[in-house]
């Protein structure tokens, strides 16, 4: 594939609501946006079984970032497969959740993804992250949302992922802040309304 896929990165601390926002945008504007999380691809890989699945699942359950040598090829394969099959159409902008968590990942994916901007879900303190995590673990039966795993993810966010914002800033890519501490329905509405206005699209087909 030679043509890059237009993409928008959903960025934020764990449990900031990236998946919720991404799914809402794709549901409201399915003609224009397609949501894909690395977590979904990891679960697909784990369901297939095999040594690679076991390795990925180990990192996932511990809340650790998988090595780029493992996660980047897996992500590329998932995206290209969906593009080739037509699930991601030429009209879609990809909503990216769970990738480009490091400047190195962003650089490696620059041959596949053409980033238009970053939606930064911000302002969520650590205490709120843990509360949301506990709720998600119960509601979604997420076995990877243990306190130990979340502790890893929060630490990695500040120490490893945060510099990725500077990478995009230096590339001249717009970073649009969203106050993720507001009630969920307000955050979702703000995000969807922003996308409609910014990209001049409508939920009407």
KAMO-V988109 format. One record per backbone hydrogen bond with DSSP energy under -0.5 kcal/mol. CO is the residue of the C=O (numbers start at 1). NH is the residue of the N-H. E is the energy in kcal/mol with one decimal. If there is no record, write none. Layout:
# KAMO-V988109
co;nh;e
CO;NH;E
CO;NH;E
This chain:
# KAMO-V988109
co;nh;e
4;6;-0.6
5;114;-2.8
6;94;-2.9
7;116;-3.1
7;117;-0.7
8;96;-2.9
9;11;-0.7
9;119;-3.1
10;98;-0.6
11;121;-2.9
13;16;-1.7
17;21;-2.6
18;22;-2.8
19;23;-2.7
20;24;-1.8
21;25;-2.4
22;26;-2.3
23;27;-2.2
24;28;-2.4
25;29;-2.5
27;30;-0.5
29;32;-1.4
29;33;-2.1
32;93;-2.6
34;95;-3.3
36;97;-1.7
37;41;-1.5
38;42;-2.6
39;43;-2.4
40;44;-2.1
41;45;-2.5
42;46;-2.7
43;47;-2.0
44;48;-1.1
45;49;-0.8
46;49;-0.6
50;54;-2.1
51;55;-2.3
52;56;-2.8
53;57;-2.6
54;58;-1.7
55;59;-1.6
56;60;-2.5
57;61;-2.8
58;62;-1.4
59;63;-0.7
59;64;-2.3
60;63;-1.0
67;70;-1.9
67;71;-2.7
68;72;-1.7
68;73;-0.6
70;74;-1.4
71;75;-2.4
72;76;-2.7
73;77;-2.5
74;78;-2.0
75;79;-2.6
76;80;-3.0
77;81;-2.3
78;82;-1.7
79;83;-2.3
80;84;-3.0
81;85;-1.9
82;86;-0.5
82;87;-1.3
82;88;-1.9
83;86;-0.7
87;89;-0.8
89;92;-1.6
93;34;-2.1
94;8;-2.9
94;96;-0.7
95;36;-2.2
95;97;-0.5
96;10;-3.1
97;38;-2.6
102;106;-2.2
103;107;-2.3
104;108;-2.4
105;109;-2.0
107;110;-1.0
108;111;-0.6
109;112;-1.7
109;113;-3.0
112;5;-2.8
113;115;-0.8
114;7;-2.5
116;174;-0.6
117;9;-1.9
118;120;-0.8
118;176;-3.4
119;11;-2.7
119;121;-0.8
120;122;-0.9
120;178;-3.0
121;13;-0.6
122;180;-2.4
123;125;-0.7
125;129;-2.0
126;130;-2.2
127;131;-1.7
128;132;-2.6
129;133;-2.4
130;134;-2.3
131;135;-1.9
132;136;-2.7
133;137;-2.5
134;138;-1.4
135;139;-2.7
136;140;-2.8
141;143;-0.9
142;145;-1.3
144;146;-1.0
146;150;-2.6
147;151;-2.1
148;152;-1.7
149;153;-2.3
150;154;-2.7
151;155;-1.9
152;156;-2.7
153;157;-2.1
154;158;-1.7
155;159;-2.5
156;160;-2.8
156;161;-2.2
157;162;-2.4
161;164;-2.3
162;165;-1.7
162;166;-0.6
163;167;-1.5
164;168;-2.0
165;169;-2.3
166;170;-2.6
167;171;-1.3
168;173;-2.5
169;172;-1.5
174;118;-2.7
174;176;-0.6
175;177;-0.6
176;120;-2.7
178;122;-2.9
178;180;-1.1
179;182;-0.9
183;186;-0.7
183;187;-2.4
184;188;-2.6
185;189;-2.1
186;190;-2.8
187;191;-2.2
188;192;-2.8
189;193;-2.8
190;194;-2.0
191;195;-2.2
192;196;-2.3
193;197;-2.2
194;198;-3.3
195;199;-2.3
196;200;-0.5
196;201;-1.4
